[in-house]
Each structure stands twice: as C-alpha cells, then as structure tokens.
Amino acid sequence: MLKRVLSMVVVLAMVFSIVGCGKQETPAPTPGTPTETPEEPGTTTPAGEDDYLVWNMGVDPQTWDPTLNSAADGGHIIQNLFEGLTRETKDGIEPAAAETWDITNEGKTYTFHLRDGMKWSDGQPLTAKDFEYAWKRACDPATASEYSFIVTNYLVNGDAYFKGEASRDDVGVKALDDKTLEVNLNFPVPYFLSLTSFYTYAPVRQDIVEAKSEGWEKDPATCISNGAFKLTEYKIGDHITMVKNENYWDADRVKLAGIKGLMIVEGSTALSGYKNGEIQVLDSIVNDRIPELQKEDPNFKITPHIGTYYVNFNNDDPVFKDVRVRKAFSLAIDRKVFVEQVTKGGETPATGFIPSGMQYSDGSDIRPLDDNDLPAPEYGIDPGKALVDEAKALLAEAGYPNGEGLPKVTFLYNTNENNKKIAEALQGMWKQNLGVSVELLNQDWDVFQDERRAGNYIIARGGWLGDYGDPMTMLDLFASNSGNNDPQWRYREEPIVAPHDKTLNPEQEEFEKALNESRLTTGKDRDAALKKAEDVLMNNHVIAPIYYYTFTNIVDEGKVEGVELTMTNKWDFKNAELIK
C-alpha cells in the first residue's frame, strides 16, 4: 500500500512540476536574542499563549535564514515565516507572492507578476527587487550558501558570478518594476515553478540582512518575513514563538493566533508531552514506540517521504579512499533486518540513492518495488540480506582480512534517540560481518553539520529528502559545486564551497558530465544521463544507502484541524485551527 501511495505522490509532483525538502535531521542555534538562562525545554507555556498551537520541532535549528538553511528543520520554520513566488502545499504548487507568470523564449524566460499591495511583516512594501536581491545573494560567493548551486546552476550567469567571472548585474534575474520580476534560465527547467517555492528562492530584506548579517533571522526585532506568521520570541535550546502576520497578503485565511515550537530533542519526552495534552504536533517518533502507536493511536501516521537515509564514507580518508573498503562496509549491512527490527516505520530497504517513487520521463518508476515492497538488487546490494562472504572477500583483498590491520574507524552521528539506535545497529553488523570494531561518536546537530561538511570524519550518517519532483534533487547533492557534498567526492577543487577539500577524486568527473548532460537533454536521453550519473555514484560506493524514508508524525486531531504536510513533508500551519 505504501508503495502505491508513494507513486501517487510523485505522479502529482510531476503534474504540478513540484516538490521540495532538503538535508534530513536537524540543526542548532546562532546568535539572536536568547535568554541567558533558558528554562527547561517545553515545561511551561508563556502567559497569553493558551490559544497557540504547540509543535515539537525537536532540536534548535542552526538557521532559518532562507538563503543559508540546508536542513529539514529550518525548512519547517521557513515554510511558515516566508513565502516565495510560488508556494508548496499538500496538493502541489500554487501562486503565492506571484499572482501570475508568463513563460517565453522556449521555456527559458519567466516573467512573474506580483500581487498588489504586498507587504513585509513590519508593513514595508514587498517588491520584485526583494526577490532579485535574495536570488543574487544566494549566487554571491561571499554568502557561502550551501544551496547556492540550486540557483547558480539555472540562472544565466549565476555560476559565472559565483566564480567571479561575471558581475552581479549580469545574473539572469531582474526587477523590471516593483511588481515584475524577469528571470532568464540557461535551459528550460520543467520543475522551475517548484524551485521558486523552495526556501533558497524566498525573498529577504536587503536592509535587514546587511545591517545584521549573522543571526538576523533569530532576533524577533530583525526577523522581518512575508509569510503567514512572524517571529516574536526565540530562546536558545527551548522554543520559538510565531504569531499571525497581519500584513500577510492572505491573512484572512490564517486562523491561528500563534504557534509555539518546542525544542525537545528526546523523542520519548516529546511523546509524553503529547499524551499529557501539552503538544499537538510532533514527528521523529521514537522507533520502539511505533508498533504500539500503530495499534492504539489513530493520530499516528506514517507518511511517504521521498528521500534516502545513508552512510557517508569520507572518500579522501586514507583507508576509505579504496572503493573495495567502501563496498565491503556497504554489503555488510542487512537492510531488511534494519527496517524490520531497528527503524520499524514502514521504510523500504535501499539499493540505490534515488528512492522508489521517483520517475523517468515516461512515468515509469526509477526503482520499482516487488510484491514484498523490495527493490531489485542493484550495485551488488541485496535489499533482503547482508552479503557477508562478498564483503569479507573485498576487505581481505584491500589488505584487511577479518578487519586485521584496519586503522581505528569511527562513525559520526548527531544526537538523537533514533540515530543512536541506527548507529548501534551498524556497529553490530560491521563487527559481526566484517570483524571490524567501529567506535561511535555523537555530536550536537550544529557541530555535527560543520564537522561532516568539513570532512572531519571517517564514516558519518546522512539523510537527504527531495526538494522537488525530479531525480536531479537527489543527484546534484554530489556535484562538485555542492556545499552538501559531504563525502568530499570532487574531481576538481572548489575553493568557494569546499576550501578544505584538496584531495581529488578523478572518477567523479564522469558523474559530473552525466549530470550536465541531463540538464541539457529531455526525454529518454535525459533518463539515460540520470541513470548514468547514479551508476557512477553507486558503482563507486561513494555512500551506502540504507533505507528510503517515511515520515512518522502525530497530529492531535481532537485539538487541532487543518494542519497540513506539504508534498515534501514540511509542516504547514497556514490553514490550521484549534478546536474549541
């Protein structure tokens, strides 16, 4: 059943040219206006907030600056604070700040027409120039946006400006007047209206950002936004408060007075808060509680999620630069046992990086599932079992029979109950199936992100959720110019996005060429290029996919209605209403 639902989700995504999401798992704080001594997370509700929806965010996001965010948790906040030219909903893409648009020049020029009387949350006019500034800010190398590639790859001269080969004025986005934005693309992009709903394309105010470049979004005094809600309070590690934005163009449809987002990392504590009636919305359910909730709680849902949980191998590490070692560690993972006994959330064992549900141009599933909801074996990976003999042989061939002589191996993960269980399961499989002792190291999310991005690890957990309804949303993660290329797999130096990465991986060039070919072709030719790119990635075992995501969540439908998940599973509270 899950397989069929997931396929329907992606069909809708393609029809509407949609979808969106990002790096999975969550961040922590940057300077704003925090209290010096935060209260215990989630223990009280401030006076006057009795009518607010209470949502457990899980952790304290590293940022919710639309240009800088690259994580799912920050994406939830941005979905409610900011709004792009288009807006992702549960049903598809709808007009947002832009009321209409024209597409000309064989699909390479978009002219967006903004609504009348658009305002920021402080009442100042919102104009096309705000979008021009935000998009060019994403292309600016000085901004150091991890998601710069999602803009520079498409806008005329976006990449050239990023590399210092063109001026800011040359970038293919321009406000023709206060209500008209002209966008020129390098090539037709069938999912471009989906991209304009993604947070990197959201507007930000130049005067605000340039006056306080770091942490402006965490300070209620400077977090000037244009979405359904606005920020009124932020306490580090404790909570945020958002209230209805009276200057939002569609404010009449917003029924909630406000939202309190709690930062309770411990899933069991959050679940207790829900059972005690203190929390109405939460996700990241503790794995061990899922069977119980499935049986007893109609508010518990397992939602299809287009994304992949995987293991990052540092491809520049002296040991793991050997593809035989990487493959051995991948084949030693029993993916079926993993989803049945560890995660327990209806996940699908993974054999490639692109998840089941993503489609080729003819509508066929890139990775179809059999009657047992398993993909076919691919890239030497069997979804139903670990291939122990092959894994051992590969490790011995690399010079480490039964793990002998292998230098110390650490597995890095961010602090979270579910991530800990997954890390311990991997540790056990690698010990049993390879004879390798792996040390586990956990870090807070913000530190973990920085360390993984900088390549300061040997093996690290990873998760990626689709940002739009096209396979490119998965594959361009590993492009050389992607700041999210955590395996450090690059054939050329990228001094702007990865100044630390001086060790080159020549085999990645073939992947890069296939990606570029997919951007310039259509139909079956494009399908073939996308397949070739994934083949290069997976045949080199750059990462080890473990399972395809589901989204476990609870909405207390006895206390709140109208809470929605967008097609890429971002919480959308615009239409939510407390039940009195």
C-alpha positions as CSV (number, residue, x, y, z in Angstrom):
1,M,0.0,0.0,0.0
2,L,2.8,2.4,0.9
3,K,4.4,1.8,-2.4
4,R,1.2,2.7,-4.3
5,V,0.7,5.9,-2.2
6,L,4.3,7.0,-2.8
7,S,3.9,6.5,-6.5
8,M,0.8,8.7,-6.4
9,V,2.7,11.4,-4.5
10,V,5.3,11.6,-7.2
11,V,2.8,11.5,-10.1
12,L,1.1,14.6,-8.5
13,A,4.5,16.2,-8.1
14,M,5.3,15.8,-11.8
15,V,1.9,17.0,-12.9
16,F,2.2,20.2,-10.9
17,S,6.0,20.5,-11.6
18,I,6.6,20.2,-7.8
19,V,8.1,19.0,-4.6
20,G,10.7,20.2,-2.0
21,C,12.6,19.4,1.3
22,G,16.5,19.1,2.0
23,K,19.1,17.8,4.4
24,Q,17.4,15.4,6.9
25,E,17.9,15.7,10.6
26,T,18.2,19.0,12.4
27,P,20.4,22.0,13.4
28,A,21.2,24.3,16.5
29,P,21.5,28.0,17.3
30,T,23.3,31.0,16.0
31,P,23.3,34.3,17.8
32,G,20.0,36.1,18.1
33,T,18.4,37.5,21.2
34,P,18.3,34.5,23.5
35,T,17.8,34.5,27.2
36,E,20.9,33.9,29.2
37,T,19.4,31.1,31.3
38,P,16.9,29.2,29.2
39,E,14.1,27.3,31.0
40,E,13.8,23.5,30.8
41,P,12.6,22.8,27.3
42,G,8.8,22.6,26.9
43,T,7.9,22.8,30.6
44,T,5.8,25.9,30.5
45,T,3.6,27.9,28.2
46,P,4.1,31.6,28.4
47,A,1.1,33.7,29.7
48,G,-1.2,34.7,26.9
49,E,-0.3,31.8,24.7
50,D,-3.1,29.4,25.7
51,D,-4.6,29.6,22.2
52,Y,-1.3,28.8,20.4
53,L,-0.7,25.6,18.6
54,V,2.2,23.7,20.3
55,W,4.5,21.9,18.0
56,N,7.7,20.0,18.9
57,M,10.4,21.0,16.5
58,G,12.8,18.5,18.1
59,V,16.0,20.5,18.0
60,D,17.2,24.1,17.8
61,P,17.7,24.8,14.1
62,Q,21.1,26.0,13.0
63,T,19.4,28.7,11.0
64,W,16.2,29.6,9.3
65,D,17.7,32.3,7.1
66,P,16.2,31.2,3.7
67,T,19.4,31.7,1.8
68,L,21.6,29.8,4.3
69,N,19.3,27.0,5.5
70,S,20.0,23.4,4.2
71,A,18.2,21.3,6.8
72,A,14.7,20.0,7.1
73,D,14.1,21.5,10.5
74,G,14.9,25.0,9.3
75,G,12.7,24.3,6.3
76,H,9.6,23.8,8.5
77,I,10.1,27.2,10.0
78,I,10.7,28.9,6.7
79,Q,7.6,27.4,5.3
80,N,5.5,29.3,7.8
81,L,7.6,32.6,8.1
82,F,8.4,33.2,4.5
83,E,6.8,32.7,1.1
84,G,8.3,32.6,-2.4
85,L,6.8,33.5,-5.8
86,T,5.0,30.1,-5.6
87,R,4.1,28.1,-2.6
88,E,4.3,24.3,-2.0
89,T,1.2,22.8,-0.4
90,K,-0.1,19.3,0.3
91,D,-1.6,19.2,-3.2
92,G,1.0,20.9,-5.3
93,I,2.4,24.3,-6.3
94,E,0.1,27.3,-6.1
95,P,0.6,31.0,-6.8
96,A,1.9,32.9,-3.8
97,A,3.7,36.3,-3.9
98,A,3.4,36.0,-7.7
99,E,-0.2,36.1,-8.8
100,T,0.6,35.2,-12.4
101,W,3.5,34.5,-14.7
102,D,4.4,34.2,-18.4
103,I,6.8,31.6,-19.8
104,T,8.5,32.6,-23.1
105,N,11.7,32.0,-25.0
106,E,11.1,28.3,-25.4
107,G,10.8,27.9,-21.6
108,K,13.9,29.8,-20.7
109,T,12.3,33.2,-19.7
110,Y,9.8,33.6,-16.8
111,T,8.1,36.9,-16.1
112,F,6.5,36.9,-12.7
113,H,3.8,39.4,-11.8
114,L,3.5,40.1,-8.0
115,R,0.2,40.7,-6.2
116,D,-0.9,44.3,-5.5
117,G,-0.1,45.7,-2.1
118,M,2.4,43.1,-0.9
119,K,4.0,43.9,2.5
120,W,6.7,42.6,4.8
121,S,5.7,41.8,8.4
122,D,6.8,45.3,9.5
123,G,4.4,46.9,7.0
124,Q,7.1,48.0,4.5
125,P,6.3,47.3,0.8
126,L,7.5,43.9,-0.6
127,T,8.7,44.4,-4.2
128,A,10.3,42.4,-7.0
129,K,13.6,43.9,-6.0
130,D,13.5,41.9,-2.8
131,F,13.4,38.7,-4.8
132,E,16.2,39.9,-7.1
133,Y,18.3,40.7,-4.1
134,A,17.7,37.3,-2.4
135,W,18.5,35.3,-5.5
136,K,21.7,37.2,-6.2
137,R,22.6,36.9,-2.5
138,A,22.4,33.1,-3.0
139,C,24.7,33.3,-6.0
140,D,27.2,35.6,-4.2
141,P,30.3,33.5,-3.1
142,A,30.6,35.8,0.0
143,T,27.3,34.5,1.2
144,A,28.6,30.9,1.4
145,S,25.2,29.3,0.9
146,E,25.4,25.5,0.8
147,Y,22.4,25.7,-1.6
148,S,24.0,28.2,-4.0
149,F,24.0,25.5,-6.7
150,I,20.2,25.3,-6.7
151,V,20.2,28.8,-8.0
152,T,23.6,29.2,-9.9
153,N,23.0,26.1,-11.9
154,Y,19.9,27.6,-13.5
155,L,20.1,31.4,-13.8
156,V,22.0,32.9,-16.7
157,N,25.5,33.9,-15.4
158,G,24.6,32.6,-11.9
159,D,27.6,30.3,-11.9
160,A,29.8,32.8,-13.6
161,Y,29.1,35.4,-10.9
162,F,29.7,32.8,-8.2
163,K,33.1,32.1,-9.7
164,G,34.0,35.8,-10.1
165,E,33.7,35.6,-13.9
166,A,30.7,37.9,-14.2
167,S,29.2,40.8,-12.4
168,R,26.1,40.8,-10.1
169,D,24.3,42.8,-12.8
170,D,24.9,40.0,-15.3
171,V,22.9,37.4,-13.3
172,G,19.6,36.4,-15.0
173,V,17.1,37.8,-12.6
174,K,16.0,41.5,-12.7
175,A,13.1,43.5,-11.2
176,L,11.6,45.4,-14.2
177,D,9.5,47.4,-11.8
178,D,8.1,46.9,-8.2
179,K,5.7,44.2,-9.4
180,T,7.5,42.5,-12.2
181,L,10.4,40.0,-12.0
182,E,12.1,38.7,-15.1
183,V,14.1,35.5,-14.9
184,N,16.4,34.1,-17.6
185,L,17.5,30.5,-17.4
186,N,20.4,28.7,-19.0
187,F,18.0,26.0,-20.3
188,P,14.3,25.0,-19.9
189,V,13.6,23.7,-16.4
190,P,10.3,21.8,-16.3
191,Y,10.3,22.0,-12.4
192,F,11.2,25.7,-12.2
193,L,7.9,26.7,-10.5
194,S,8.7,24.1,-7.9
195,L,12.1,25.7,-7.3
196,T,10.5,29.1,-6.8
197,S,8.6,27.6,-3.9
198,F,11.8,26.3,-2.3
199,Y,13.3,28.3,0.6
200,T,16.5,29.4,-1.2
201,Y,14.3,31.3,-3.6
202,A,12.3,33.1,-0.8
203,P,12.8,36.9,-0.5
204,V,14.9,38.5,2.2
205,R,15.2,42.3,3.0
206,Q,18.5,43.8,2.0
207,D,18.5,46.5,4.7
208,I,17.9,43.9,7.4
209,V,20.4,41.3,6.2
210,E,23.2,43.8,5.6
211,A,22.7,45.5,8.9
212,K,23.0,42.2,10.8
213,S,24.3,39.6,8.5
214,E,24.7,36.8,11.2
215,G,21.7,35.7,13.2
216,W,19.3,38.4,11.9
217,E,16.6,35.7,11.5
218,K,16.8,34.6,15.2
219,D,16.1,38.1,16.5
220,P,12.4,39.0,16.6
221,A,13.3,42.6,16.0
222,T,15.1,41.9,12.7
223,C,13.3,38.7,11.5
224,I,11.2,40.6,9.0
225,S,9.3,38.0,7.0
226,N,6.5,37.8,4.4
227,G,4.7,34.5,5.3
228,A,1.6,33.6,7.2
229,F,3.4,34.1,10.6
230,K,6.1,36.3,12.1
231,L,8.7,35.6,14.8
232,T,8.0,37.1,18.2
233,E,10.3,35.1,20.6
234,Y,13.3,32.8,20.4
235,K,15.0,31.2,23.4
236,I,18.1,29.1,22.6
237,G,17.5,25.4,23.1
238,D,14.0,26.0,24.4
239,H,11.4,27.3,22.0
240,I,10.4,29.8,19.3
241,T,7.1,31.6,19.1
242,M,5.4,32.7,15.9
243,V,2.2,34.8,15.7
244,K,-0.2,35.6,12.8
245,N,1.3,38.1,10.4
246,E,-1.4,40.7,10.0
247,N,0.4,42.1,6.9
248,Y,0.4,38.7,5.0
249,W,-1.5,39.1,1.7
250,D,-3.8,36.1,2.6
251,A,-4.1,36.9,6.4
252,D,-7.9,36.5,6.3
253,R,-7.4,32.7,5.8
254,V,-5.0,32.4,8.8
255,K,-6.9,31.3,11.9
256,L,-4.2,30.5,14.4
257,A,-3.2,33.3,16.8
258,G,0.2,31.8,17.1
259,I,2.5,28.7,17.2
260,K,4.9,27.7,19.9
261,G,7.7,25.5,18.6
262,L,9.4,23.4,21.3
263,M,12.9,22.1,21.1
264,I,12.6,18.8,22.9
265,V,15.3,16.5,21.5
266,E,14.3,13.4,23.4
267,G,11.6,11.7,21.4
268,S,10.2,9.9,24.5
269,T,9.8,13.2,26.4
270,A,8.0,14.8,23.4
271,L,5.7,11.8,23.1
272,S,4.9,12.1,26.8
273,G,4.1,15.8,26.3
274,Y,1.6,14.8,23.5
275,K,0.0,12.1,25.7
276,N,-0.4,14.7,28.5
277,G,-2.2,17.0,26.2
278,E,0.6,19.6,26.1
279,I,1.8,19.1,22.5
280,Q,-0.5,18.9,19.4
281,V,2.0,18.3,16.6
282,L,5.2,16.2,16.6
283,D,7.4,14.0,14.4
284,S,10.6,11.9,14.7
285,I,8.7,9.3,16.7
286,V,10.9,7.0,18.8
287,N,11.3,3.8,16.8
288,D,10.5,1.5,19.7
289,R,7.1,3.2,20.2
290,I,5.9,2.9,16.6
291,P,4.3,-0.6,16.9
292,E,2.4,0.5,19.9
293,L,1.2,3.7,18.3
294,Q,0.2,2.0,15.1
295,K,-2.2,-0.3,17.1
296,E,-3.5,2.2,19.6
297,D,-3.4,5.8,18.4
298,P,-5.4,6.9,15.3
299,N,-3.5,10.2,15.4
300,F,-0.3,8.5,14.5
301,K,0.5,8.5,10.8
302,I,3.3,7.1,8.5
303,T,3.5,9.3,5.5
304,P,5.5,8.5,2.3
305,H,8.7,10.6,2.1
306,I,10.9,10.9,-1.0
307,G,14.3,10.6,0.5
308,T,17.2,8.3,1.5
309,Y,18.9,7.5,4.8
310,Y,22.5,6.5,4.1
311,V,26.1,6.3,5.3
312,N,28.7,8.8,4.1
313,F,32.2,7.5,3.5
314,N,34.9,10.1,3.5
315,N,36.3,9.4,0.1
316,D,39.5,11.2,0.9
317,D,40.3,9.1,4.0
318,P,43.5,7.0,3.6
319,V,41.5,3.8,4.2
320,F,38.1,4.6,2.7
321,K,39.5,6.1,-0.5
322,D,39.7,2.4,-1.5
323,V,36.4,1.5,-3.2
324,R,36.8,-2.1,-2.0
325,V,36.7,-1.0,1.6
326,R,33.6,1.2,1.0
327,K,31.8,-1.6,-0.8
328,A,32.7,-4.1,1.9
329,F,31.2,-1.9,4.6
330,S,28.1,-1.4,2.4
331,L,27.5,-5.1,1.6
332,A,27.9,-6.0,5.3
333,I,24.7,-4.1,6.1
334,D,21.5,-6.2,6.4
335,R,19.0,-3.6,5.2
336,K,15.9,-5.8,5.6
337,V,16.7,-6.5,9.3
338,F,17.4,-2.8,9.6
339,V,13.9,-1.7,8.6
340,E,12.0,-4.5,10.3
341,Q,13.8,-4.5,13.7
342,V,15.5,-1.1,14.1
343,T,13.6,1.7,12.3
344,K,10.1,0.0,12.3
345,G,8.5,2.9,10.4
346,G,7.5,1.2,7.2
347,E,10.7,2.2,5.4
348,T,12.0,0.4,2.3
349,P,15.5,-1.2,2.1
350,A,17.6,0.8,-0.3
351,T,19.7,-0.5,-3.2
352,G,20.4,2.9,-4.9
353,F,20.4,6.5,-3.9
354,I,17.4,7.6,-5.9
355,P,14.4,6.5,-3.9
356,S,11.5,4.4,-5.1
357,G,8.7,6.7,-6.3
358,M,10.9,8.9,-8.4
359,Q,10.0,8.6,-12.1
360,Y,11.6,8.6,-15.5
361,S,10.1,10.9,-18.2
362,D,7.6,8.2,-19.4
363,G,6.2,7.9,-15.9
364,S,7.8,4.6,-15.0
365,D,9.4,4.2,-11.5
366,I,13.1,4.5,-11.5
367,R,13.2,2.0,-8.7
368,P,10.1,-0.1,-8.7
369,L,9.2,-2.4,-5.8
370,D,8.1,-6.0,-6.0
371,D,5.1,-7.6,-4.2
372,N,7.1,-7.6,-1.0
373,D,7.8,-3.9,-1.3
374,L,11.5,-4.6,-2.0
375,P,13.5,-3.0,-4.9
376,A,15.6,-5.3,-7.2
377,P,19.2,-6.0,-6.2
378,E,21.5,-3.3,-7.7
379,Y,25.1,-2.3,-7.4
380,G,25.9,-5.5,-5.6
381,I,23.4,-4.7,-2.9
382,D,20.8,-7.2,-1.9
383,P,17.8,-5.5,-0.2
384,G,16.9,-8.7,1.7
385,K,20.2,-9.6,3.3
386,A,23.8,-8.8,4.0
387,L,26.3,-10.3,1.6
388,V,28.8,-11.3,4.2
389,D,31.1,-13.6,2.1
390,E,31.5,-10.9,-0.6
391,A,32.1,-8.2,1.9
392,K,34.8,-10.2,3.7
393,A,36.5,-11.0,0.5
394,L,36.6,-7.4,-0.6
395,L,38.0,-6.3,2.8
396,A,40.7,-9.0,2.6
397,E,41.5,-8.0,-1.0
398,A,42.0,-4.5,0.3
399,G,44.6,-5.8,2.8
400,Y,42.4,-6.2,5.9
401,P,41.4,-9.8,6.3
402,N,38.8,-10.1,9.1
403,G,39.4,-6.4,9.8
404,E,43.1,-7.1,10.8
405,G,45.4,-4.1,10.4
406,L,42.5,-1.7,9.8
407,P,43.1,1.6,11.5
408,K,40.7,3.0,14.0
409,V,37.2,3.6,12.4
410,T,34.7,6.0,13.9
411,F,31.1,6.5,13.0
412,L,29.8,10.1,13.5
413,Y,26.2,10.8,14.1
414,N,24.1,13.7,15.5
415,T,22.5,13.3,19.0
416,N,19.1,11.7,18.6
417,E,17.5,8.5,20.0
418,N,16.7,7.0,16.6
419,N,20.1,7.9,15.2
420,K,21.8,6.3,18.2
421,K,19.8,3.0,17.6
422,I,20.8,3.1,13.9
423,A,24.4,3.7,14.7
424,E,24.5,0.8,17.2
425,A,22.9,-1.5,14.7
426,L,25.5,-0.6,12.1
427,Q,28.3,-1.0,14.6
428,G,27.0,-4.5,15.4
429,M,26.7,-5.6,11.8
430,W,30.2,-4.4,10.9
431,K,31.6,-6.2,13.9
432,Q,29.7,-9.5,13.2
433,N,30.0,-9.5,9.4
434,L,33.5,-7.9,8.9
435,G,35.2,-8.4,12.3
436,V,35.7,-4.6,12.5
437,S,35.3,-2.7,15.7
438,V,33.7,0.7,15.0
439,E,33.7,3.5,17.6
440,L,30.6,5.6,17.8
441,L,30.8,9.4,18.2
442,N,27.8,11.6,18.7
443,Q,27.7,15.4,18.4
444,D,25.1,18.1,18.7
445,W,23.5,18.9,15.4
446,D,25.2,22.2,14.7
447,V,28.7,20.8,15.5
448,F,27.9,17.6,13.5
449,Q,26.9,19.5,10.4
450,D,30.1,21.6,10.5
451,E,32.3,18.6,11.0
452,R,30.7,16.5,8.4
453,R,30.7,19.3,5.9
454,A,34.4,19.9,6.5
455,G,35.3,16.2,6.1
456,N,36.4,15.8,9.7
457,Y,35.1,12.2,9.9
458,I,35.7,8.7,8.6
459,I,32.1,7.4,8.4
460,A,29.1,9.6,9.1
461,R,25.3,9.3,8.9
462,G,23.5,11.1,6.2
463,G,19.9,11.7,5.1
464,W,18.5,13.6,2.1
465,L,15.0,14.5,1.2
466,G,13.8,15.6,-2.2
467,D,13.5,19.3,-2.7
468,Y,11.3,19.0,-5.9
469,G,9.8,16.3,-8.1
470,D,12.7,15.4,-10.2
471,P,15.6,12.9,-9.7
472,M,18.1,15.8,-10.0
473,T,17.0,16.8,-6.5
474,M,18.9,13.7,-5.3
475,L,21.8,13.6,-7.6
476,D,23.0,17.2,-7.6
477,L,23.8,16.7,-3.9
478,F,27.1,15.1,-5.1
479,A,28.1,17.7,-7.7
480,S,31.5,19.3,-7.2
481,N,29.9,22.7,-6.6
482,S,27.5,21.4,-4.0
483,G,28.2,22.5,-0.4
484,N,26.3,19.4,0.7
485,N,28.8,17.0,-0.9
486,D,29.8,15.6,2.4
487,P,31.7,12.5,1.1
488,Q,34.2,15.0,-0.2
489,W,33.9,13.4,-3.6
490,R,35.1,16.0,-6.1
491,Y,37.3,15.7,-9.2
492,R,38.2,19.4,-9.1
493,E,38.9,21.9,-6.3
494,E,36.0,24.1,-5.3
495,P,37.7,26.8,-3.2
496,I,34.4,28.7,-2.5
497,V,32.2,25.8,-1.3
498,A,34.9,23.5,-0.1
499,P,38.2,25.3,0.5
500,H,39.3,22.4,2.7
501,D,38.9,19.7,0.0
502,K,42.3,19.5,-1.7
503,T,42.2,15.7,-2.4
504,L,40.7,15.0,-5.8
505,N,38.7,12.0,-6.9
506,P,39.1,11.7,-10.7
507,E,36.2,9.2,-11.1
508,Q,33.7,11.9,-10.1
509,E,34.3,13.8,-13.4
510,E,32.2,11.1,-15.2
511,F,29.4,11.7,-12.8
512,E,29.6,15.5,-13.4
513,K,29.5,15.1,-17.1
514,A,26.4,12.9,-16.9
515,L,24.7,15.5,-14.6
516,N,25.4,18.3,-17.1
517,E,24.1,16.1,-20.0
518,S,20.9,15.6,-18.0
519,R,20.4,19.3,-17.7
520,L,20.7,19.8,-21.5
521,T,18.6,16.9,-22.8
522,T,15.0,15.7,-22.5
523,G,13.0,12.5,-22.6
524,K,14.8,9.2,-22.9
525,D,18.2,10.9,-23.5
526,R,17.8,12.7,-20.2
527,D,16.7,9.5,-18.4
528,A,19.8,7.8,-19.7
529,A,22.0,10.6,-18.4
530,L,20.4,10.5,-15.0
531,K,20.8,6.7,-14.9
532,K,24.5,7.0,-15.8
533,A,25.1,9.6,-13.1
534,E,23.6,7.3,-10.4
535,D,25.6,4.4,-11.8
536,V,28.9,6.3,-11.4
537,L,27.9,7.3,-7.8
538,M,26.8,3.8,-6.8
539,N,29.4,1.7,-8.6
540,N,32.0,3.7,-6.7
541,H,30.1,3.2,-3.5
542,V,30.6,6.8,-2.5
543,I,27.8,6.3,0.0
544,A,25.9,3.3,1.3
545,P,22.1,3.7,1.1
546,I,20.3,2.0,3.9
547,Y,16.6,2.8,3.5
548,Y,14.1,5.0,1.8
549,Y,12.4,7.4,4.3
550,T,8.9,7.5,5.7
551,F,7.7,10.4,7.8
552,T,6.3,9.3,11.2
553,N,4.2,12.0,12.8
554,I,1.3,12.8,15.1
555,V,-1.3,15.5,14.9
556,D,-3.8,15.6,17.8
557,E,-6.9,15.8,15.6
558,G,-9.1,16.2,18.7
559,K,-7.5,19.5,19.5
560,V,-6.4,20.9,16.1
561,E,-7.6,20.7,12.5
562,G,-6.2,21.9,9.2
563,V,-2.6,21.1,10.0
564,E,-1.0,20.1,6.7
565,L,2.1,18.5,5.4
566,T,3.4,19.8,2.0
567,M,4.3,17.3,-0.7
568,T,7.8,17.2,0.7
569,N,6.6,16.9,4.2
570,K,7.2,20.3,5.6
571,W,4.7,21.4,8.4
572,D,2.3,24.0,7.0
573,F,0.2,25.8,9.6
574,K,-1.4,28.4,7.4
575,N,-4.8,26.6,7.4
576,A,-4.6,25.2,10.9
577,E,-7.2,25.9,13.6
578,L,-7.5,24.9,17.3
579,I,-10.7,23.1,18.1
580,K,-12.6,24.8,20.9
